[in-house]
Amino acid sequence: MGQLSERSAGAAWEHLRRVPVWLPPALLTVAVTLTGLGSAQLWRDELATWSAATRSPGDLARLAGTIDAATGPYYLLMHVWTTVVGDSTIALRVPAVLAMTVAAGLLAVLGARLVDRRGGLFAGLLFAVLPGTSRYGQEARPYALATMLAVLATVLLVTALRRPSWARWAGYAAAVAALGLIHLIALTVLAAHALVVLIAWWRGPAAAGVATRAHVDAERDRRVWRWLVAVVPVALLAGPLLVKARTQQSRQLNWVHLARLDDLTALPGGVAQSSVVGGLLVGVAALGAARLGRRALLPVSAVLLPVLLLFAAGTVVPLWVPRYLVFVVPFACLLAGAALAAVAAPAALVVVVLAGLLGLPDQAALRRTHEWPRSAPVDYAGAARVIADGQRPGDAVVYSPRHSWLFLDLGIEYHLDDPPRDVLVTEDEVRRGDLWAAECPQPAQCLAGTTRVWLVVSGRHAEPLAAVPDAKGDALRTDFTVTQVWQRPGLTVALLTSRPGR
């Protein structure tokens, strides 16, 4: 019976060998990420994407001049996408699904070239079942695209180092330039690329983990110069973007704290979106690095150098955000795939299945909400339904707080075809070239003549009027009374009516 089982496993593996190595990881990734794609409603960051993507290119340029310049190219890409396919929750997230699917396939190809076919296959399969792959593959933000481009650029680098030509280096240059435009921090992977190129020049390609025949010294010199030329476009394109983004840092990252040592220990769970799965990935990846020896240089440096560079920068300026490093996860999976390739295929598949099972609670949670913690969702859609069910012609709406990363106004407006008049707005976010609208400096005057107001307040409040600060709260408390209050996760909605004799 044991021999029969082994023969069956062997036959299955031989059959699998005839399938392109990228296909199983890609199919598994697209299946997992499409599952429940529209279950979680858009969260605050995705609402910013929707707001930007539905503006004209001119309005996008004005937005980039005010805030979020680093994400400007992604917003422009999403503007083109939404113009063609629409702005539903699923439509906004499909580009991320496609990007993660391609990333999984490319990872398998990279693993096959750096390790062997089995290593590439198991790396791609492991990547597909990570909760983090689903989390960022189901989000209308640039992290999935950055992950795909980081793996693509690395595949093209390995190809160019093995068979140097200007055409191959041009492909690498295009991928790196696109990476810089989509996600500036992902350019830290170039530190790993530079290290590999330098070692390939100094000791020969095999020392860098790129197995190939020996080259003459002249060819080795050309390899270095071609790499330097290939990174010139990214400097020309991403350089001005970086300078502009640096001037916006105080507004863009005012919620980020300086990095601390314990942030490093929390990173695996952060990027994998599961502490236990992140710990498993790190452990298996360490075994893979030990197995590969010097061939581990590229994937190890592609993981460690971006992490260390961002951490070092984050101790000086507030930059440390774990999701900014999602693009290093495929390289950790590549190392883990190398470890799994050293054991029997059934045992390797058990590890992949185990990772998937351990991540199931997190997979289920992220399909309920993208907010963190998962126990604190913000139900924009529920609040919008309350308003839609009771709205009358001439109603107004007021948000508190207005200038918040919760984007209360965007969340309600996204879910309402005909939202009430935003009575306190003097200049909307599009005209301002911002993510937030400007409010009336004298709320009492702007509220004059309004008889019914829908008040949307962040958090849970039994007395929502008491939660509105400053002049806006004073005006509402003076001229209006609360008729009814609805509690929704993360939000309070109240219907206010004008006081008699007002």
ZILIN-V724754 format. One record per residue. N is the residue number from 1. RES is the residue in one letter. SS is DSSP state (H for helix, E for strand, - for the rest). NEAR is the number of other ideal C-beta (glycine too) atoms within 8 Angstrom. Layout:
<<N	RES	SS	NEAR> <N	RES	SS	NEAR>>
//
This chain:
<<1	M	-	4> <2	G	H	5> <3	Q	H	6> <4	L	H	7> <5	S	H	8> <6	E	H	8> <7	R	H	8> <8	S	H	8> <9	A	H	11> <10	G	H	8> <11	A	H	8> <12	A	H	9> <13	W	H	9> <14	E	H	8> <15	H	H	8> <16	L	H	9> <17	R	H	7> <18	R	-	5> <19	V	-	8> <20	P	-	4> <21	V	H	13> <22	W	H	11> <23	L	H	9> <24	P	H	12> <25	P	H	17> <26	A	H	14> <27	L	H	8> <28	L	H	13> <29	T	H	18> <30	V	H	10> <31	A	H	8> <32	V	H	13> <33	T	H	15> <34	L	H	7> <35	T	-	8> <36	G	-	7> <37	L	-	12> <38	G	-	8> <39	S	-	6> <40	A	-	11> <41	Q	-	9> <42	L	-	12> <43	W	-	11> <44	R	H	11> <45	D	H	9> <46	E	H	14> <47	L	H	14> <48	A	H	12> <49	T	H	14> <50	W	H	14> <51	S	H	12> <52	A	H	15> <53	A	H	13> <54	T	-	8> <55	R	-	10> <56	S	-	6> <57	P	H	7> <58	G	H	6> <59	D	H	10> <60	L	H	14> <61	A	H	9> <62	R	H	9> <63	L	H	16> <64	A	H	11> <65	G	H	8> <66	T	H	10> <67	I	-	9> <68	D	-	14> <69	A	H	11> <70	A	H	12> <71	T	H	9> <72	G	H	13> <73	P	H	9> <74	Y	H	14> <75	Y	H	15> <76	L	H	10> <77	L	H	10> <78	M	H	14> <79	H	H	15> <80	V	H	8> <81	W	H	11> <82	T	H	13> <83	T	H	5> <84	V	H	5> <85	V	H	6> <86	G	-	5> <87	D	-	8> <88	S	-	7> <89	T	H	9> <90	I	H	8> <91	A	H	11> <92	L	H	16> <93	R	H	14> <94	V	H	10> <95	P	H	13> <96	A	H	17> <97	V	H	15> <98	L	H	8> <99	A	H	13> <100	M	H	16> <101	T	H	13> <102	V	H	11> <103	A	H	15> <104	A	H	18> <105	G	H	14> <106	L	H	13> <107	L	H	17> <108	A	H	17> <109	V	H	12> <110	L	H	16> <111	G	H	19> <112	A	H	13> <113	R	H	10> <114	L	H	13> <115	V	-	15> <116	D	-	8> <117	R	H	8> <118	R	H	12> <119	G	H	17> <120	G	H	19> <121	L	H	16> <122	F	H	16> <123	A	H	21> <124	G	H	22> <125	L	H	13> <126	L	H	16> <127	F	H	16> <128	A	H	12> <129	V	H	13> <130	L	-	17> <131	P	H	13> <132	G	H	12> <133	T	H	16> <134	S	H	15> <135	R	H	11> <136	Y	H	15> <137	G	H	15> <138	Q	-	15> <139	E	-	13> <140	A	-	11> <141	R	-	11> <142	P	-	9> <143	Y	H	14> <144	A	H	17> <145	L	H	13> <146	A	H	14> <147	T	H	16> <148	M	H	13> <149	L	H	15> <150	A	H	15> <151	V	H	14> <152	L	H	11> <153	A	H	14> <154	T	H	14> <155	V	H	12> <156	L	H	12> <157	L	H	13> <158	V	H	13> <159	T	H	12> <160	A	H	17> <161	L	H	14> <162	R	H	9> <163	R	-	7> <164	P	-	11> <165	S	-	7> <166	W	H	6> <167	A	H	6> <168	R	H	12> <169	W	H	14> <170	A	H	9> <171	G	H	11> <172	Y	H	14> <173	A	H	14> <174	A	H	9> <175	A	H	12> <176	V	H	15> <177	A	H	12> <178	A	H	9> <179	L	H	16> <180	G	H	14> <181	L	H	10> <182	I	H	13> <183	H	-	16> <184	L	H	10> <185	I	H	10> <186	A	H	15> <187	L	H	12> <188	T	H	10> <189	V	H	16> <190	L	H	10> <191	A	H	11> <192	A	H	12> <193	H	H	12> <194	A	H	9> <195	L	H	11> <196	V	H	16> <197	V	H	14> <198	L	H	9> <199	I	H	11> <200	A	H	15> <201	W	H	9> <202	W	H	6> <203	R	H	7> <204	G	-	8> <205	P	H	11> <206	A	H	9> <207	A	H	11> <208	A	H	13> <209	G	-	14> <210	V	-	13> <211	A	-	6> <212	T	-	9> <213	R	-	3> <214	A	-	4> <215	H	-	10> <216	V	-	6> <217	D	H	6> <218	A	H	6> <219	E	H	9> <220	R	H	12> <221	D	H	9> <222	R	H	9> <223	R	H	15> <224	V	H	11> <225	W	H	8> <226	R	H	12> <227	W	H	14> <228	L	H	8> <229	V	H	9> <230	A	H	13> <231	V	-	11> <232	V	H	9> <233	P	H	11> <234	V	H	14> <235	A	H	8> <236	L	H	7> <237	L	H	11> <238	A	H	13> <239	G	H	8> <240	P	H	7> <241	L	H	15> <242	L	H	10> <243	V	H	8> <244	K	H	12> <245	A	H	12> <246	R	H	7> <247	T	H	6> <248	Q	-	13> <249	Q	H	10> <250	S	H	6> <251	R	H	7> <252	Q	H	10> <253	L	-	10> <254	N	-	7> <255	W	-	4> <256	V	-	8> <257	H	-	6> <258	L	-	9> <259	A	-	10> <260	R	-	7> <261	L	H	5> <262	D	H	6> <263	D	H	12> <264	L	H	8> <265	T	H	6> <266	A	H	9> <267	L	H	12> <268	P	H	11> <269	G	H	13> <270	G	H	10> <271	V	H	14> <272	A	H	14> <273	Q	-	15> <274	S	-	14> <275	S	H	7> <276	V	H	9> <277	V	H	16> <278	G	H	15> <279	G	H	10> <280	L	H	11> <281	L	H	17> <282	V	H	10> <283	G	H	8> <284	V	H	13> <285	A	H	14> <286	A	H	9> <287	L	H	10> <288	G	H	17> <289	A	H	12> <290	A	H	7> <291	R	H	10> <292	L	H	13> <293	G	H	6> <294	R	H	7> <295	R	H	10> <296	A	H	14> <297	L	H	13> <298	L	H	16> <299	P	H	15> <300	V	H	11> <301	S	H	12> <302	A	H	14> <303	V	H	13> <304	L	H	8> <305	L	H	13> <306	P	H	17> <307	V	H	12> <308	L	H	8> <309	L	H	10> <310	L	H	15> <311	F	H	12> <312	A	H	8> <313	A	H	9> <314	G	H	13> <315	T	-	8> <316	V	-	6> <317	V	-	7> <318	P	-	10> <319	L	-	12> <320	W	-	12> <321	V	-	7> <322	P	H	10> <323	R	H	9> <324	Y	H	11> <325	L	H	12> <326	V	H	13> <327	F	H	15> <328	V	H	14> <329	V	H	15> <330	P	H	16> <331	F	H	13> <332	A	H	13> <333	C	H	16> <334	L	H	18> <335	L	H	18> <336	A	H	16> <337	G	H	19> <338	A	H	17> <339	A	H	13> <340	L	H	17> <341	A	-	12> <342	A	-	6> <343	V	-	7> <344	A	-	6> <345	A	H	9> <346	P	H	7> <347	A	H	8> <348	A	H	13> <349	L	H	10> <350	V	H	8> <351	V	H	11> <352	V	H	13> <353	V	H	9> <354	L	H	9> <355	A	H	14> <356	G	H	9> <357	L	H	7> <358	L	H	10> <359	G	-	16> <360	L	H	8> <361	P	H	7> <362	D	H	11> <363	Q	H	11> <364	A	H	8> <365	A	H	9> <366	L	H	15> <367	R	-	11> <368	R	-	9> <369	T	-	11> <370	H	-	12> <371	E	-	11> <372	W	-	5> <373	P	-	5> <374	R	-	10> <375	S	-	4> <376	A	-	9> <377	P	-	10> <378	V	-	14> <379	D	-	11> <380	Y	H	15> <381	A	H	8> <382	G	H	10> <383	A	H	15> <384	A	H	13> <385	R	H	9> <386	V	H	11> <387	I	H	16> <388	A	H	8> <389	D	H	6> <390	G	H	7> <391	Q	-	9> <392	R	-	6> <393	P	-	3> <394	G	-	8> <395	D	-	11> <396	A	E	13> <397	V	E	15> <398	V	E	14> <399	Y	E	11> <400	S	E	14> <401	P	-	8> <402	R	-	11> <403	H	-	4> <404	S	-	8> <405	W	-	5> <406	L	-	10> <407	F	-	12> <408	L	H	15> <409	D	H	10> <410	L	H	11> <411	G	H	16> <412	I	H	16> <413	E	H	8> <414	Y	H	11> <415	H	H	10> <416	L	-	10> <417	D	-	2> <418	D	-	4> <419	P	-	8> <420	P	-	9> <421	R	E	7> <422	D	E	13> <423	V	-	11> <424	L	-	12> <425	V	E	10> <426	T	E	9> <427	E	E	7> <428	D	-	8> <429	E	H	9> <430	V	H	7> <431	R	H	6> <432	R	H	11> <433	G	-	9> <434	D	-	9> <435	L	-	10> <436	W	-	8> <437	A	-	13> <438	A	E	7> <439	E	E	10> <440	C	-	9> <441	P	-	5> <442	Q	-	7> <443	P	H	13> <444	A	H	11> <445	Q	H	7> <446	C	H	10> <447	L	H	15> <448	A	-	6> <449	G	-	4> <450	T	-	10> <451	T	-	6> <452	R	E	12> <453	V	E	15> <454	W	E	15> <455	L	E	15> <456	V	E	14> <457	V	E	14> <458	S	E	11> <459	G	-	8> <460	R	-	6> <461	H	-	10> <462	A	-	5> <463	E	-	7> <464	P	H	13> <465	L	H	13> <466	A	H	7> <467	A	H	12> <468	V	-	14> <469	P	-	6> <470	D	H	6> <471	A	H	9> <472	K	H	13> <473	G	H	13> <474	D	H	10> <475	A	H	11> <476	L	H	16> <477	R	H	9> <478	T	H	7> <479	D	H	10> <480	F	E	13> <481	T	E	7> <482	V	E	11> <483	T	E	7> <484	Q	E	6> <485	V	E	11> <486	W	E	9> <487	Q	E	6> <488	R	E	11> <489	P	-	8> <490	G	-	12> <491	L	E	16> <492	T	E	15> <493	V	E	14> <494	A	E	14> <495	L	E	13> <496	L	E	14> <497	T	E	10> <498	S	E	11> <499	R	-	8> <500	P	-	4> <501	G	-	3> <502	R	-	5>>
//
